Amino acid sequence: MIVFPNAKINLGLHVASRREDGYHNLGTVFYPLPFYDALEIIENKRFSFESTGIPCGDDADNLCTKAFHLLKKDFPSMPEVKMHLHKMIPAGGGLGGGSADGAFTLLLLNEKFSLGLDKVTLCEYALQLGSDCPFFIINQPCFASGRGEILSRIPLSLQGYFLLLVMPGIHISTRRLFEEIQISKPDDQVAEVIHRPIREWNGHLKNDFEPVAFRMYPELEKIKTQLYEAGAVYASMTGTGSTIFGIFENRISLPENLNYHSVLLPL
């Protein structure tokens, strides 16, 4: 069986407070994208995992592997499998590709071996893999709070727009971003701004990590400026990654001075 784990973007990201457990309380909107990896799982005599495409790190730390062993612990009669992951979504860019791979592994194993797990239970397993993994079980626009695991579906559609992803390949330390961010009460709440017309998002729907990331890597701010100059109605950094996205009302040609890997997606 083959599935196609998809990417996401964060629309706004507010850090509300630090928690006693070491995490932070957040407010953001997760929006799924038509930008995919490919994951195939077949029954096998022993477990194995291989990947092609963009390198995705050590196989033992891959969330697909972790998802399999998580279910295998509770369903020991589940057969061993061979997994093949073809990576197209860059790691570390704030697009959630690894989290999607882990969540889709849970979904595929549940279907393939008739484990009978409902969406609520699958979300509980996904949370053990990472804070944003439960989103990919639901995979619809959601407002996320807590550390990203408390999800509420919202009636948001960007259908008809075009999304330009600019992926400069810069690795940003999430730990450092959280260490340096200044927590303050926002002028506008993500949950309120997201329901305004998209043309009103600029200056109001903010990613709190941008000032820190732009100070560390000024080229990221330059990319955002270039997207607005190219006609974007809204542009932002997604999550804590280095990907900058722009939302356009019409299909555009890639700006000639944008010297980074880019993907234009119809939404």
C-alpha positions as CSV (number, residue, x, y, z in Angstrom):
1,M,0.0,0.0,0.0
2,I,1.2,3.5,-0.8
3,V,0.2,6.8,0.8
4,F,1.4,10.4,0.2
5,P,2.2,12.3,3.4
6,N,1.7,16.0,2.8
7,A,3.3,19.2,4.0
8,K,1.7,22.0,6.0
9,I,2.3,25.7,6.8
10,N,1.7,27.7,9.9
11,L,-0.5,30.7,9.5
12,G,0.6,32.9,12.4
13,L,2.4,31.5,15.4
14,H,2.1,33.1,18.8
15,V,4.1,32.0,21.8
16,A,1.8,32.6,24.8
17,S,3.8,31.4,27.7
18,R,6.5,29.0,29.0
19,R,5.2,25.8,30.7
20,E,6.5,24.0,33.7
21,D,7.1,20.9,31.6
22,G,9.6,22.7,29.5
23,Y,7.3,23.2,26.5
24,H,5.5,26.4,25.5
25,N,1.9,27.3,25.0
26,L,1.3,28.2,21.4
27,G,-1.4,29.6,19.2
28,T,-1.2,28.9,15.4
29,V,-3.2,27.6,12.4
30,F,-2.0,24.5,10.6
31,Y,-3.0,24.4,6.9
32,P,-2.3,21.3,4.8
33,L,-0.5,21.7,1.4
34,P,-0.6,19.7,-1.8
35,F,3.1,19.0,-1.5
36,Y,3.9,15.3,-0.9
37,D,6.3,12.6,0.2
38,A,5.5,9.0,-0.9
39,L,5.4,6.1,1.6
40,E,5.1,2.4,0.7
41,I,4.6,-0.4,3.3
42,I,4.6,-4.1,2.4
43,E,4.5,-7.1,4.6
44,N,8.0,-8.6,5.1
45,K,9.8,-11.3,7.1
46,R,11.7,-8.7,9.1
47,F,11.4,-5.0,9.6
48,S,13.3,-2.7,7.3
49,F,13.3,0.9,6.3
50,E,14.9,2.6,3.4
51,S,14.6,6.1,1.9
52,T,15.3,7.9,-1.3
53,G,15.0,11.5,-2.5
54,I,16.1,14.2,0.0
55,P,18.2,12.7,2.8
56,C,16.2,12.4,6.0
57,G,18.8,11.5,8.6
58,D,19.4,8.3,10.6
59,D,16.9,5.6,9.8
60,A,16.6,4.6,13.4
61,D,15.4,8.1,14.3
62,N,13.0,8.3,11.5
63,L,9.4,8.9,12.6
64,C,8.2,6.1,10.3
65,T,10.3,3.6,12.1
66,K,9.2,5.0,15.5
67,A,5.6,4.8,14.5
68,F,5.9,1.2,13.5
69,H,7.5,0.2,16.8
70,L,5.0,2.2,18.8
71,L,2.1,0.2,17.3
72,K,4.1,-3.1,17.4
73,K,4.5,-2.7,21.1
74,D,0.7,-2.7,21.6
75,F,-0.1,-5.0,18.7
76,P,2.6,-7.7,18.9
77,S,0.8,-9.9,16.3
78,M,1.1,-7.2,13.7
79,P,3.4,-8.5,10.9
80,E,6.8,-7.1,10.2
81,V,7.0,-4.7,7.3
82,K,9.3,-3.2,4.7
83,M,9.0,0.6,4.4
84,H,10.2,2.7,1.5
85,L,10.0,6.5,2.0
86,H,10.6,8.8,-0.9
87,K,11.3,12.3,0.5
88,M,10.3,15.4,-1.4
89,I,9.5,17.7,1.5
90,P,12.7,19.2,2.9
91,A,13.5,18.5,6.5
92,G,13.9,21.4,9.0
93,G,12.0,23.9,6.9
94,G,8.9,24.2,9.1
95,L,6.8,22.2,6.6
96,G,6.1,19.2,8.9
97,G,7.3,16.6,6.5
98,G,8.7,14.3,9.1
99,S,5.7,14.6,11.3
100,A,3.4,13.8,8.3
101,D,5.5,10.7,7.5
102,G,5.1,9.4,11.1
103,A,1.4,10.1,11.2
104,F,0.7,8.6,7.8
105,T,2.6,5.5,8.9
106,L,0.1,5.1,11.7
107,L,-2.8,5.6,9.4
108,L,-1.5,3.1,6.8
109,L,-0.6,0.4,9.4
110,N,-4.0,0.8,11.0
111,E,-5.7,0.3,7.6
112,K,-3.5,-2.4,6.2
113,F,-3.6,-4.6,9.3
114,S,-7.2,-3.7,10.4
115,L,-6.1,-2.6,13.8
116,G,-9.5,-0.8,14.4
117,L,-8.1,2.4,15.8
118,D,-10.3,5.5,15.6
119,K,-9.1,9.0,14.9
120,V,-9.0,9.9,18.6
121,T,-6.8,7.0,19.4
122,L,-4.6,7.5,16.4
123,C,-4.0,11.1,17.5
124,E,-3.0,9.8,20.9
125,Y,-0.4,7.6,19.3
126,A,0.7,10.5,17.0
127,L,1.3,12.8,20.0
128,Q,3.9,10.3,21.2
129,L,5.8,11.0,18.0
130,G,5.7,14.8,18.2
131,S,3.5,17.8,19.0
132,D,2.3,18.5,15.5
133,C,1.9,14.9,14.4
134,P,-1.8,14.7,15.5
135,F,-2.6,17.4,13.0
136,F,-1.8,15.1,10.1
137,I,-4.3,12.5,11.4
138,I,-7.0,15.1,11.0
139,N,-5.3,16.9,8.0
140,Q,-7.7,19.7,7.7
141,P,-7.2,23.4,8.6
142,C,-7.0,23.6,12.4
143,F,-6.3,26.2,15.1
144,A,-3.7,24.6,17.4
145,S,-3.1,25.5,21.0
146,G,-1.3,24.0,23.9
147,R,2.0,22.8,22.6
148,G,0.3,22.3,19.2
149,E,-1.6,19.2,20.1
150,I,-5.0,20.8,21.0
151,L,-6.7,21.0,17.6
152,S,-9.9,22.8,16.6
153,R,-11.1,22.6,13.0
154,I,-11.8,25.9,11.4
155,P,-13.7,26.8,8.2
156,L,-10.7,28.2,6.3
157,S,-10.1,27.7,2.6
158,L,-7.3,29.1,0.4
159,Q,-8.7,27.4,-2.7
160,G,-8.1,29.5,-5.8
161,Y,-4.9,31.1,-4.5
162,F,-1.3,30.1,-5.4
163,L,1.3,29.4,-2.7
164,L,5.0,30.0,-3.4
165,L,7.3,28.1,-1.0
166,V,10.9,29.4,-0.9
167,M,13.2,26.9,0.8
168,P,16.7,28.3,1.4
169,G,18.0,25.2,3.1
170,I,19.1,27.0,6.2
171,H,18.9,25.0,9.4
172,I,17.6,27.0,12.3
173,S,18.0,25.7,15.8
174,T,14.5,25.5,17.3
175,R,16.0,25.4,20.8
176,R,17.8,28.7,20.2
177,L,14.7,30.3,18.8
178,F,12.7,29.4,21.9
179,E,15.6,30.6,24.1
180,E,15.8,34.0,22.5
181,I,12.1,34.8,21.9
182,Q,10.5,37.6,23.9
183,I,7.1,36.5,25.1
184,S,4.6,39.3,25.1
185,K,0.9,39.8,24.6
186,P,0.1,40.2,20.9
187,D,-1.8,43.2,19.4
188,D,-3.9,40.7,17.4
189,Q,-4.9,37.1,18.3
190,V,-4.2,34.5,15.6
191,A,-7.6,32.9,16.2
192,E,-9.3,36.2,15.4
193,V,-7.1,37.5,12.5
194,I,-7.4,34.2,10.6
195,H,-11.1,34.9,9.9
196,R,-10.4,38.3,8.3
197,P,-9.9,38.6,4.5
198,I,-6.4,37.5,3.5
199,R,-5.5,41.0,2.3
200,E,-5.9,42.1,5.9
201,W,-3.4,39.6,7.3
202,N,-0.2,41.5,6.6
203,G,1.0,43.2,9.7
204,H,-1.6,41.4,11.9
205,L,-1.1,37.7,11.4
206,K,2.4,37.3,12.8
207,N,4.9,34.6,13.5
208,D,6.6,35.5,16.8
209,F,9.8,33.7,15.7
210,E,10.4,36.0,12.7
211,P,12.3,38.8,14.5
212,V,14.7,36.3,16.1
213,A,15.2,34.2,12.9
214,F,15.6,37.4,10.7
215,R,18.2,38.7,13.1
216,M,20.1,35.4,12.9
217,Y,19.6,35.1,9.1
218,P,18.9,38.4,7.4
219,E,18.4,36.7,4.0
220,L,15.1,35.3,5.3
221,E,13.7,38.7,5.8
222,K,15.0,39.6,2.3
223,I,13.1,36.7,0.9
224,K,9.9,37.8,2.6
225,T,10.3,41.3,1.2
226,Q,10.9,39.9,-2.3
227,L,7.6,38.0,-2.1
228,Y,5.7,41.1,-1.3
229,E,7.4,42.9,-4.1
230,A,6.4,40.1,-6.4
231,G,2.7,40.7,-5.5
232,A,2.0,38.4,-2.5
233,V,-1.1,39.3,-0.6
234,Y,0.5,37.6,2.5
235,A,4.0,36.3,3.2
236,S,5.5,34.7,6.3
237,M,8.0,32.3,7.8
238,T,6.3,28.9,8.6
239,G,6.7,27.5,12.0
240,T,10.3,27.5,13.3
241,G,11.8,26.5,10.0
242,S,13.5,28.6,7.3
243,T,10.8,28.2,4.6
244,I,9.2,31.5,3.6
245,F,5.9,31.3,1.8
246,G,3.9,33.8,-0.2
247,I,0.2,33.6,-1.0
248,F,-0.7,35.0,-4.4
249,E,-4.1,35.7,-6.1
250,N,-2.8,34.7,-9.5
251,R,-0.2,32.3,-10.9
252,I,3.2,34.0,-11.1
253,S,6.5,33.5,-12.6
254,L,9.3,32.9,-10.1
255,P,11.1,36.2,-9.4
256,E,14.5,36.2,-11.2
257,N,16.3,37.5,-8.2
258,L,15.0,34.6,-5.9
259,N,18.1,32.4,-5.9
260,Y,16.7,29.6,-3.7
261,H,14.8,26.3,-4.3
262,S,11.2,27.3,-4.8
263,V,7.9,25.5,-5.4
264,L,4.7,27.1,-6.7
265,L,1.5,25.2,-5.6
266,P,-2.1,25.8,-6.7
267,L,-4.3,25.6,-3.7
